[in-house]
């Protein structure tokens, strides 16, 4: 057996991930664009961002218990089907209600859109439910890969998967969404629903014999005790605890401006449905390079310097985005930001897979994501509140940029705090301790 060759089961997971992320890329453009056609309020749009990130705060910890209690393959299949059904309901609702929706195709100064309350609430509920599926499904996916790929190949497997995910999610998906929105307002979401069902089918085809056994307790789940075990393990591992807190600050800052980014893109960068889709491909270009070059850069420069670069890029790209006046420049900024983010992910996810014991991987990973992603609702709400408040004192154009300037300032403080905790020496010490 070639130890450098990834197993066939990985290729099924890889393909399922690409299919699912293609649908995600379509919905990443379709959902905010549809939402901006239902309301122009930065507060209401930021609440959608809040609802889509709230499950990370509410359900990350119990999700870890489910991931460790049930076969991870089954969890992935269930959540893909669940998300497919929710997305299909939204798609068909938009189909029947499309005559009542004024789809924004390009921004016209001074245009006013009366909020469609019923459809806005539908998107609100759907965003929350879909994110619940993401919390459980993505957590299971990250803990499933080590069950089919040997440790020495994890960085290669993760890097290759994230590179392909970036192409599907952020390079092919957004322009495809623009084309589908040109056909009908419901078409992109119907496509997304089909992608979830396709992904579920591919994962279900993986033979049980090629999956390393998962230690599953047959006792009645004691959620409080098992959540406490996951939290306790994370909290006593100083390196991973610091990494989780740093990620939480990272995502809080990013959520500040991203929750109203659709308004900034439409009103300040003057994007149409099509050019917004193209703008979103910038992240794909950077993510693809990050997935391909990340593992090579890690071997050459070490894990600590790669994380330091990502920390510096965060405030830099926030500041440059706030100064942008053309979507083409914003495209380049998005590419640089995502390149750094994917390199960060290649390092940190692989570290978690190496350090955390398999029988605790779901719970500890979920505890990590609780701290790392649970801050996003607060950031999203703060972003909308900043725009709504500042619009009373400055122009709406400047108000839409202020969250980016705030994010840049906070990003500088975060980098100063984080760098001493993420050196190569501390990373290697954490890896060595886990092997004892």
C-alpha positions as CSV (number, residue, x, y, z in Angstrom):
1,X,0.0,0.0,0.0
2,X,1.3,3.5,-1.0
3,X,1.5,5.4,2.3
4,X,1.6,8.7,0.3
5,X,-1.6,8.0,-1.5
6,X,-4.9,9.1,-0.1
7,X,-7.5,6.3,0.3
8,X,-10.5,5.9,-2.0
9,X,-12.9,6.7,0.9
10,X,-11.3,10.1,1.2
11,X,-12.1,10.8,-2.5
12,X,-15.8,10.2,-1.8
13,X,-15.6,12.7,1.2
14,X,-13.7,15.1,-1.1
15,X,-16.3,14.9,-3.9
16,X,-19.2,15.2,-1.4
17,X,-17.5,18.3,0.1
18,X,-17.0,19.8,-3.4
19,X,-20.7,19.2,-4.3
20,X,-21.9,20.6,-1.0
21,X,-19.6,23.6,-1.2
22,X,-20.7,24.4,-4.7
23,X,-24.2,24.7,-3.4
24,X,-22.9,26.8,-0.5
25,X,-21.2,29.1,-3.0
26,X,-24.4,29.6,-4.8
27,X,-26.4,30.3,-1.6
28,X,-23.7,32.6,-0.3
29,X,-24.6,35.0,-3.0
30,X,-28.3,34.2,-3.3
31,X,-29.2,34.5,0.3
32,X,-27.8,38.0,1.0
33,X,-28.9,39.3,-2.4
34,X,-32.5,38.0,-1.8
35,X,-32.4,39.5,1.7
36,X,-31.3,42.9,0.4
37,X,-34.3,42.7,-2.0
38,X,-36.6,42.2,1.0
39,X,-35.2,45.0,3.2
40,X,-32.5,47.7,3.0
41,X,-32.2,48.1,6.8
42,X,-28.7,47.4,8.1
43,X,-30.1,46.3,11.5
44,X,-32.5,43.8,9.9
45,X,-29.7,42.4,7.7
46,X,-27.4,42.1,10.6
47,X,-30.0,40.2,12.5
48,X,-30.0,37.6,9.7
49,X,-26.2,37.4,10.2
50,X,-26.8,37.1,14.0
51,X,-29.3,34.2,13.5
52,X,-27.0,32.4,11.1
53,X,-24.2,32.5,13.6
54,X,-26.2,32.1,16.9
55,X,-26.2,28.2,16.7
56,X,-22.5,28.2,17.2
57,X,-23.1,29.8,20.6
58,X,-26.1,27.8,21.5
59,X,-25.5,24.3,20.2
60,X,-21.7,23.8,19.7
61,X,-21.3,22.0,23.0
62,X,-24.2,19.6,22.8
63,X,-23.4,18.9,19.1
64,X,-20.0,17.5,20.3
65,X,-21.8,14.9,22.4
66,X,-23.9,13.8,19.4
67,X,-20.8,13.6,17.2
68,X,-19.0,11.3,19.7
69,X,-22.2,9.4,20.5
70,X,-23.3,8.5,17.0
71,X,-21.5,7.3,13.9
72,X,-20.0,10.4,12.3
73,X,-20.9,9.3,8.8
74,X,-24.6,9.0,9.8
75,X,-24.5,12.4,11.4
76,X,-23.1,14.0,8.2
77,X,-25.7,12.3,6.0
78,X,-28.6,13.3,8.4
79,X,-27.5,17.0,8.5
80,X,-27.0,17.2,4.7
81,X,-30.6,15.9,4.2
82,X,-31.9,18.2,6.8
83,X,-30.3,21.2,5.2
84,X,-31.5,20.1,1.8
85,X,-35.1,20.0,3.0
86,X,-35.0,23.4,4.6
87,X,-33.4,25.0,1.5
88,X,-36.0,23.4,-0.7
89,X,-38.8,24.8,1.4
90,X,-37.3,28.3,1.1
91,X,-36.8,27.8,-2.7
92,X,-40.4,26.8,-3.4
93,X,-41.8,29.6,-1.1
94,X,-39.9,32.1,-3.2
95,X,-41.2,30.5,-6.3
96,X,-44.8,31.0,-5.2
97,X,-44.2,34.5,-3.9
98,X,-41.8,35.8,-6.6
99,X,-44.5,38.2,-7.9
100,X,-44.3,40.1,-4.6
101,X,-40.5,40.5,-4.6
102,X,-38.7,43.3,-6.2
103,X,-35.3,41.7,-7.0
104,X,-32.5,44.2,-6.8
105,X,-30.4,43.8,-9.9
106,X,-28.3,46.9,-9.5
107,X,-28.2,49.6,-6.9
108,X,-30.0,52.8,-7.8
109,X,-29.3,55.8,-5.5
110,X,-32.3,56.7,-3.4
111,X,-34.3,53.5,-4.1
112,X,-36.6,52.5,-1.3
113,X,-37.8,49.0,-0.7
114,X,-40.6,48.3,1.7
115,X,-39.6,45.4,4.0
116,X,-41.4,42.2,3.1
117,X,-42.0,41.0,6.7
118,X,-43.3,37.5,6.0
119,X,-40.4,36.5,3.6
120,X,-37.9,38.3,5.8
121,X,-39.0,36.1,8.8
122,X,-38.8,33.0,6.6
123,X,-35.1,33.8,5.8
124,X,-34.5,34.5,9.4
125,X,-35.8,31.1,10.5
126,X,-34.1,29.3,7.6
127,X,-30.8,30.9,8.4
128,X,-31.0,29.7,12.0
129,X,-32.0,26.2,11.1
130,X,-29.4,25.9,8.3
131,X,-26.7,27.1,10.6
132,X,-27.8,24.4,13.2
133,X,-27.1,21.9,10.5
134,X,-23.7,23.4,9.8
135,X,-22.8,23.2,13.5
136,X,-23.5,19.5,13.6
137,X,-22.5,18.5,10.1
138,X,-19.3,20.4,9.8
139,X,-18.2,19.3,13.2
140,X,-18.8,15.7,12.2
141,X,-17.0,16.2,8.9
142,X,-13.8,17.5,10.6
143,X,-13.8,14.6,13.0
144,X,-14.6,12.1,10.2
145,X,-11.5,12.8,8.1
146,X,-9.0,11.4,10.7
147,X,-11.0,8.2,10.7
148,X,-10.2,7.5,7.0
149,X,-6.8,9.3,6.6
150,X,-3.6,8.4,8.4
151,X,-2.0,11.1,10.6
152,X,1.0,11.9,8.3
153,X,-1.4,12.6,5.4
154,X,-3.8,14.9,7.3
155,X,-2.2,18.2,6.3
156,X,-2.2,17.0,2.6
157,X,-5.8,15.8,2.8
158,X,-7.0,19.0,4.6
159,X,-5.1,21.3,2.3
160,X,-6.4,19.6,-0.9
161,X,-9.9,19.5,0.4
162,X,-10.0,23.2,1.4
163,X,-8.4,24.2,-1.9
164,X,-11.2,22.4,-3.8
165,X,-13.8,23.7,-1.5
166,X,-12.6,27.2,-2.2
167,X,-12.9,26.7,-5.9
168,X,-16.4,25.3,-5.7
169,X,-17.7,27.6,-2.9
170,X,-16.2,30.9,-3.9
171,X,-15.0,30.6,-7.5
172,X,-17.6,28.6,-9.4
173,X,-20.6,29.1,-7.0
174,X,-20.9,32.9,-7.0
175,X,-21.0,33.5,-10.7
176,X,-23.3,30.5,-11.1
177,X,-25.6,32.1,-8.5
178,X,-25.6,35.3,-10.6
179,X,-26.7,33.4,-13.6
180,X,-29.3,31.4,-11.7
181,X,-30.7,34.7,-10.2
182,X,-31.0,35.9,-13.8
183,X,-33.3,32.9,-14.4
184,X,-35.4,33.2,-11.3
185,X,-35.2,34.2,-7.6
186,X,-35.7,30.7,-6.4
187,X,-33.4,28.8,-8.8
188,X,-30.1,29.3,-6.8
189,X,-31.7,27.9,-3.7
190,X,-33.2,24.9,-5.5
191,X,-29.7,24.2,-6.8
192,X,-28.3,24.4,-3.3
193,X,-30.9,21.9,-2.0
194,X,-30.0,19.4,-4.7
195,X,-26.3,19.8,-3.8
196,X,-27.1,18.8,-0.2
197,X,-28.9,15.7,-1.3
198,X,-26.0,14.7,-3.6
199,X,-23.5,15.1,-0.9
200,X,-25.5,12.9,1.5
201,X,-25.7,10.2,-1.1
202,X,-21.9,10.2,-1.7
203,X,-21.1,10.0,2.1
204,X,-23.6,7.2,2.5
205,X,-21.7,5.2,-0.2
206,X,-18.6,4.9,2.0
207,X,-18.1,1.4,3.2
208,X,-18.0,0.9,7.0
209,X,-15.0,-1.4,6.6
210,X,-12.7,1.4,5.5
211,X,-13.6,3.7,8.5
212,X,-11.5,3.3,11.6
213,X,-13.7,2.2,14.6
214,X,-15.2,4.9,16.6
215,X,-15.5,4.5,20.4
216,X,-19.2,4.9,21.0
217,X,-20.6,4.6,24.5
218,X,-23.8,2.6,24.7
219,X,-24.9,4.2,28.0
220,X,-27.6,6.8,28.2
221,X,-26.1,10.2,27.3
222,X,-25.3,12.5,30.2
223,X,-25.1,15.7,28.3
224,X,-23.9,17.8,31.3
225,X,-21.1,15.4,32.2
226,X,-20.0,14.8,28.7
227,X,-20.0,18.4,27.7
228,X,-18.0,19.1,30.9
229,X,-15.5,16.5,29.8
230,X,-15.0,18.2,26.5
231,X,-14.8,21.7,28.0
232,X,-12.5,20.5,30.8
233,X,-10.0,18.9,28.4
234,X,-9.9,22.0,26.2
235,X,-9.5,24.3,29.2
236,X,-6.6,22.4,30.6
237,X,-4.8,22.3,27.3
238,X,-3.3,25.8,27.5
239,X,-2.3,26.0,23.8
240,X,-5.7,25.0,22.4
241,X,-7.5,27.1,24.9
242,X,-5.6,30.2,23.8
243,X,-6.1,29.3,20.2
244,X,-9.8,29.0,20.7
245,X,-10.0,32.4,22.4
246,X,-7.9,34.0,19.7
247,X,-10.2,32.5,17.0
248,X,-13.2,33.9,18.8
249,X,-11.7,37.4,18.7
250,X,-10.8,36.8,15.1
251,X,-14.4,35.9,14.1
252,X,-16.0,38.6,16.2
253,X,-14.0,41.2,14.3
254,X,-14.8,39.7,10.9
255,X,-18.5,39.5,11.7
256,X,-18.6,43.2,12.5
257,X,-18.5,44.3,8.9
258,X,-19.5,41.2,7.0
259,X,-23.1,41.3,8.3
260,X,-23.8,44.4,6.2
261,X,-21.2,43.8,3.5
262,X,-23.9,43.2,0.9
263,X,-25.1,46.9,1.3
264,X,-21.5,48.2,1.0
265,X,-21.0,46.1,-2.1
266,X,-24.2,47.3,-3.7
267,X,-24.1,51.0,-2.7
268,X,-20.4,51.9,-2.4
269,X,-18.8,49.4,-4.9
270,X,-21.8,49.6,-7.3
271,X,-22.0,45.9,-7.9
272,X,-24.7,44.3,-10.0
273,X,-26.0,40.8,-9.5
274,X,-23.2,39.6,-11.8
275,X,-20.3,41.7,-10.6
276,X,-21.2,40.8,-7.0
277,X,-20.8,37.2,-7.9
278,X,-17.5,37.9,-9.5
279,X,-16.4,39.9,-6.5
280,X,-17.0,36.9,-4.3
281,X,-14.6,34.8,-6.4
282,X,-11.7,36.8,-5.0
283,X,-11.9,34.8,-1.9
284,X,-11.8,31.6,-4.0
285,X,-8.6,32.6,-5.8
286,X,-6.9,33.3,-2.5
287,X,-8.4,30.2,-0.8
288,X,-7.2,27.9,-3.7
289,X,-3.7,29.2,-3.5
290,X,-3.8,28.8,0.3
291,X,-4.9,25.2,0.1
292,X,-2.3,24.3,-2.5
293,X,0.7,26.4,-1.2
294,X,-0.2,26.3,2.6
295,X,1.2,22.9,3.4
296,X,4.4,23.7,1.5
297,X,4.8,27.1,3.3
298,X,4.2,25.4,6.6
299,X,7.1,23.0,5.9
300,X,9.4,25.8,4.8
301,X,8.7,28.5,7.3
302,X,7.1,26.7,10.3
303,X,3.6,26.8,11.7
304,X,4.2,29.8,14.0
305,X,5.2,32.3,11.3
306,X,2.2,31.2,9.1
307,X,-0.2,32.0,12.0
308,X,1.6,35.3,12.5
309,X,1.1,36.3,8.9
310,X,-2.6,35.5,9.1
311,X,-2.9,37.7,12.2
312,X,-1.3,40.6,10.5
313,X,-3.4,40.2,7.3
314,X,-6.7,40.5,9.3
315,X,-6.4,44.2,10.2
316,X,-4.6,45.0,7.0
317,X,-7.4,43.7,4.7
318,X,-10.1,45.3,6.9
319,X,-8.5,48.7,6.5
320,X,-7.9,48.3,2.8
321,X,-11.5,47.1,2.3
322,X,-12.8,50.2,4.1
323,X,-10.8,52.4,1.7
324,X,-12.0,50.6,-1.4
325,X,-14.0,52.4,-4.1
326,X,-13.9,49.8,-6.8
327,X,-15.0,46.2,-6.6
328,X,-12.0,45.1,-8.6
329,X,-9.7,46.3,-5.7
330,X,-12.0,44.7,-3.2
331,X,-11.6,41.4,-5.2
332,X,-7.8,41.5,-4.6
333,X,-8.3,42.3,-0.9
334,X,-10.7,39.3,-0.5
335,X,-8.1,37.1,-2.2
336,X,-5.3,38.1,0.2
337,X,-7.6,37.7,3.2
338,X,-8.8,34.2,2.2
339,X,-5.3,33.1,1.4
340,X,-4.2,33.9,4.9
341,X,-7.4,32.4,6.4
342,X,-6.9,29.0,4.6
343,X,-3.3,28.8,5.7
344,X,-4.5,29.4,9.3
345,X,-7.1,26.6,8.9
346,X,-4.6,24.2,7.5
347,X,-2.4,24.7,10.6
348,X,-5.0,24.9,13.3
349,X,-7.5,22.2,12.2
350,X,-4.6,19.7,11.6
351,X,-3.3,20.5,15.0
352,X,-6.6,19.8,16.6
353,X,-6.9,16.5,14.8
354,X,-3.4,15.5,16.0
355,X,-3.6,16.7,19.6
356,X,-7.2,15.8,20.7
357,X,-7.9,12.1,21.6
358,X,-10.3,10.4,19.2
359,X,-12.8,9.5,21.9
360,X,-13.1,13.2,22.8
361,X,-12.6,14.7,19.4
362,X,-16.2,15.6,18.8
363,X,-16.7,17.2,22.2
364,X,-13.4,19.0,22.4
365,X,-13.7,20.2,18.8
366,X,-17.2,21.5,19.5
367,X,-16.0,23.2,22.6
368,X,-13.2,24.8,20.6
369,X,-15.8,26.0,18.0
370,X,-18.0,27.3,20.8
371,X,-15.3,29.7,21.8
372,X,-14.0,30.3,18.3
373,X,-17.3,30.8,16.5
374,X,-19.8,31.7,19.2
375,X,-18.7,35.3,19.2
376,X,-20.0,35.9,15.6
377,X,-23.6,36.9,16.7
378,X,-22.3,39.7,18.8
379,X,-20.1,40.9,16.0
380,X,-22.9,40.8,13.5
381,X,-25.2,42.8,15.7
382,X,-22.5,45.3,16.5
383,X,-21.9,45.8,12.8
384,X,-25.5,46.6,12.0
385,X,-25.8,48.8,15.0
386,X,-22.7,50.8,14.1
387,X,-24.0,51.5,10.6
388,X,-27.5,52.4,11.8
389,X,-26.1,54.7,14.5
390,X,-23.3,56.4,12.4
391,X,-25.8,57.0,9.6
392,X,-27.3,59.8,11.8
393,X,-24.0,61.7,11.9
394,X,-22.2,60.9,8.6
395,X,-23.2,59.9,5.1
396,X,-24.6,56.4,4.6
397,X,-21.5,55.6,2.4
398,X,-19.2,56.4,5.3
399,X,-21.4,54.7,7.8
400,X,-21.1,51.4,5.8
401,X,-17.3,51.8,6.0
402,X,-17.0,52.5,9.7
403,X,-17.4,48.8,10.8
404,X,-14.3,48.0,8.6
405,X,-12.2,50.7,10.3
406,X,-13.3,49.5,13.7
407,X,-12.4,45.9,12.7
408,X,-9.0,47.1,11.6
409,X,-8.3,48.7,14.9
410,X,-9.4,45.7,16.9
411,X,-7.4,43.4,14.6
412,X,-4.2,45.3,15.5
413,X,-4.9,44.8,19.2
414,X,-5.7,41.1,18.6
415,X,-2.4,40.5,16.7
416,X,-0.4,42.1,19.5
417,X,-2.1,39.9,22.1
418,X,-2.1,36.6,20.0
419,X,1.4,36.4,18.6
420,X,3.3,35.5,21.8
421,X,0.9,32.5,22.3
422,X,1.3,31.0,18.8
423,X,5.0,30.6,18.3
424,X,6.4,27.5,16.6
425,X,8.0,26.4,19.9
426,X,4.7,26.5,21.7
427,X,3.0,24.6,18.9
428,X,5.6,21.8,18.9
429,X,5.4,21.6,22.7
430,X,1.7,21.1,22.5
431,X,2.1,18.4,19.9
432,X,4.8,16.6,21.9
433,X,2.7,16.7,25.1
434,X,-0.2,15.1,23.3
435,X,1.9,12.1,22.2
436,X,3.0,11.2,25.8
